[in-house]
Amino acid sequence: MRSKKILITVSAALIAAVLLTLFIPVKKQYTARIPLPIERTVAQLAAVENVQKWFTPFTQSNPGSGSGKASGQWELTSGDYSLKIAGANSFYVALSFSNKSQTAMLNFQVNPDSGYMDMSRITLTVKRNIWGAISGRNELLETAIANLSALETYTGNNRRLYGLDIKHELVKDSAYLYTKRTIGQTGLGQTASTLCRQLTDFANKNHLEIAGSPIINIKQVGTDSTQVSAGLPIHTYIYLAPGNIIQYRQMPFGKKLLEAPFKGGYRDLPAAFDKLKSYADDHRLTIMAIPYAKYTGEQIDFADGDLIDFTVYFPVD
């Protein structure tokens, strides 16, 4: 009888040990440094249009389907997988990640990265056990961990995040002749080339030393009107009275300058400028002057629909 009791006790202990081994979770934290301020970092986790850019298998290359996007309570599906937002505030986002048999709650804590106003740190805490490996739940967690790394890579790539290969330069041409004209929705190319030639003719007539290629800005100023402006870098100072159709303008020499190659039409330039401004806002940079585009070749005569190789700039500090 005593041997039987001992056997039962040992068996119970073994079963308990096996169960503990199977089910006791091991908690581990994974972190990612994101080169965005905290509110933009939270948006990468909470806004469905951002999540689809980095979270596999719901990326835009394999979009699956979604619902509830307008309300903010969204859900994405792709094959056997689904992802939906379960909660969010200014520092926290919870996502529910499921396959056909298991669900894992992903809790992302977002904090400012110490000492950096334009950096954030995401912490994902996961709990895994042996039973999770058997049931398939750990596979969901491994995918989530890999996706956290994918988010860090995505936000660290300017072309993927902003659509432009943005780099930092310094202002070299600080003095410009400047003019502008407001027109309708067409004739952008003709107006841009006309203004550039007007500035070049003015510089030659007044014996001003031209310092480089002309620059332009395209800006929507109404539902049916567009402002086209042009500048021409010069080395020589000239006094021009206020109200003159051509003005003398200056940019702060040696200040920071965001620069990126861009191929598109005149009508596409405002969108490129907006992308540069988004980068400036994310990195807490101060706007110092209006953005502009420079032709990369000598030709300046283009039709509105032509694809043009520009370099776009935004002076910042």
N, C-alpha and C positions, 0 to 999 in steps of 0.2 A: 504493500500500500504506500509505504513511504517513498519507494522508488518511483511509483506512478505519479505521486505529487511532485517529486523533483522533476520528473520528465515534463509534466504539464507546466511547471514554473519555467523550466529552461526553454520549452517550446514557445511559451508566451513571451518570454524575454527576446527570443530570436525573432519572433514575428514583429514585436514592437520595434526591434532594432532595424529590421528590414523596412518597416513602414516609415520609421524616422528617416532612414537613408533615402527612401523613395520620395518623401514628401517635405522634409525640412528644406526650406529655401535658402539659397546662398545669395546674399544681396551684393550687388556690385554697381558702381556708378561709372558712367561714360560721359565724357565732356567733349565739347567742340567750341572752338573760338570762332566767332562770326564777325567779320569786319563791317558791322552795321550797328547803329544805335539800338537801344533795347526795343523801342516801339516797332522798328522795322524788322527786327529779329523775330519778335512775337508774330508779326504778320506773315513771315515765311512759314510758320507752323500753323497758323490759324486760318489763313485765307486760302480757299481751295485753289484759286488760280495760281498761287505761289507753290502750294504743295505739289501740284501736277508737274512742276518743273524739275523736281528732284527726288520724289518718293517713288521708288520702284515697288510694285509694277504699275503704278498709276501715272507715269510720266507721259508727256505729250506724244512721245513716239509710240505709246501703247495706252491711249487715253481711257479705254473702257467706257463707262457711262457714269453720270452723276446726277444728283437730285438735291433740291433745297438750297441751291447756291445763293439765290437772292436773299434769303432770310438769314444766312450765316450758319444755319444748322445743316451742313452739307454731308453727303455720303457719296463715296466713289466705289465703283465695283470694277473688277478686272478678273475674268475667269472665276476661280474659286475664292478670290480674295476680295475683301471689302475694307474700307477705311472711312471712319466718320469722326467728326469732332464731338467730344463729350463734355468739353468745358474749356473756358479760357478767361483770363483776366490780364492785367498789365504785366504780370511776371510769370504766368503759368499757362500751359496748354496741355490738355489731355486729349489723346486720340485713341479711339477703339479700333484695333487692328484684328481682323478675323480671317480665318479660312473656313472650309466647309465643316470643320469639327471643333475648332478651338478659337478662343478670343483672348487677346492680350491687351491690357490697358497700358498705354504708354504715357507716362507722366513726365513732361518736359518742364524743368524749372529754368527760367531765364533771368540772368543777373548782369548788371554792367560789369565789364572787365576792369578790374582795379587799375586806375590811373589812365584809362583811355575812354574819352567821351564817345568815340565813334566805334567802340568795340563792345561785344557782348559775349557772355559765356552761357552755353546751354548745357544743362546736366540732365541726363536720362538715367533714372534708377530702375534697375531690373532685378527681379527675383527668379532664379532658376533652380530646378531640382531634377533628379533623375527621372521622375515620373513625367516631367515636362519633355524630356528627350524622347520618352516612349510614346507619349500622346501626340507629340507634334507641336506643343505650345512653345518649346524652346526655339523651334525653327522660326516662328513668328518674331521672337525676341532677337534672334540673330539677324534677321532681315531688318528689323528696326535699328539695330546697332550699326549695320552697314549703311543704312539710309542716313543716320546722323552724320557719319563720315562723308556721305555724298552731299549733304547740305553744306558742310564746311567747304568742300571742294567747289560746289556751285557758287556760293557767295564770294569765294575768293577769286572767281574768274570774271573779270569785267565784261568780257564779250557775252557770256551767258547771262549775267545779271542785268546788264544795262544795254546790251546789244551793240556795244562799241568797245574797241580796244583802247581804253583811256590811259594816258600816261601824263606825267607832270613835266612841264617845261617852264621856262622863264620868259617873260616879255622882253623881246629884243627890239622890235619896232615900236617906239613910244609916241611918235608924232605922225599925224594923219591929216590929209584933206578928207572932208566928209560931206556927203550930200545925200538927199533922200527924196523919194517921190511916192505918193499914194495913188494906186491904180485899182482896177477891178480884179477879177479872178484869173484873167488871162494876160498874156504878154509879159510874163515875169522875166523870161530869158532876154527878150529884146530890151526891156527896161534896165535890167542889170548891166548888160553890155553897154547901153547908151550912157548910163551914169559913170561906169568905169572909164569910158573914153572921154567923157566930159572932164573928169578929174585929171586924166593924163594930159589932155590938151591945155588945161588951166596951168598945170605944173610946168609944162614946156614953155608956154607963153610967158610965165613969170620967172623963168630960169631957176626953178626949184629942183633940187637934186632928188630924184625918185629912188627910194630905198628898197623897193621890192614889188611883189605882185599885188594887184588890187584885191580887196576883200569885200564881201557882201553879207547882208543880213536880210532875211525874208520874215515878215511878221504879219500875222493876221490881225487887223485892227477893226474889223466889223464883219457882219454876216456876208457882205459882198464886196469888201475892199481889203487890199493888201498893201502894206508899206514895204517898199524895196529901198534899201540904203546901201551905199557903197563907200569904201574908204581906200585911200592910196597912201602908203607909207612914204614919208619924205624926211630928208636930213635937215632941210632949211626951214627956219622959222619965218612965218609971214603973218602979219596982222590982218585979220579979216573982220569987218564990222559985224556986230550982231544983226541978224536978219538977212545977211548975205546968203544966197542960195548955196554957196560953198562955205564950209566952216573949217577952222583949224581946231583939231581935237588932239588930246593927249591921253595916253594910257600910262599907268605907273611902271616905269622901267624897272626890270629886275623882279617884279612880283610874279607870283605863281600863275601858270597858264595851263589849263586842262587842254589836251590835244588828242584828237582821234581821227583816223582815216574814215571816210564815209563816202559811199557810192549811192547816189540817188538823184532825184530831180529837184528843181527849185522848191516845189511844193512840199518836199520831204524834209527840208532843212529845219523848220520849226520843231518837228519831232526829234531830230538829232540834237537840237539845242536843249530840248526838254530832258533828254537822257543825260546830257552833261550837267544840267541843273540838279537832277536827282542825285547824281554822284556827289556834287558839291554839297547838297543838303545832308546826305548820309554821312559825309566826312566833316561836317561842321565847318565848311569853308564859306567865307564871305564873298559875295558877288561884287566885283570891282568895276565892271563895265559890261556892255551888252555882248552877247556871243556873236561870232562871225565865222564865215567860211572863206577859205582861200582855194582858188583853182590850183590844181596840181600841175597843169601845163600852161602853155602860152595862150591857147585858144580860150576866148571868152564868149564866143557867139554860139549859143545853144538854143534849141527850141524848148518849150515848157516841158515836153514829155521825154526829153533826152535823159539818159543816165550819165551823170557827170562824176568824175573822181574829184572829190573835195577833201580838204582837211578842215575839220571843224575845231573851233577854239572857244574857251570861256575863261576870261581873266578872273582870278580869284585871289583870296588872301587867307 
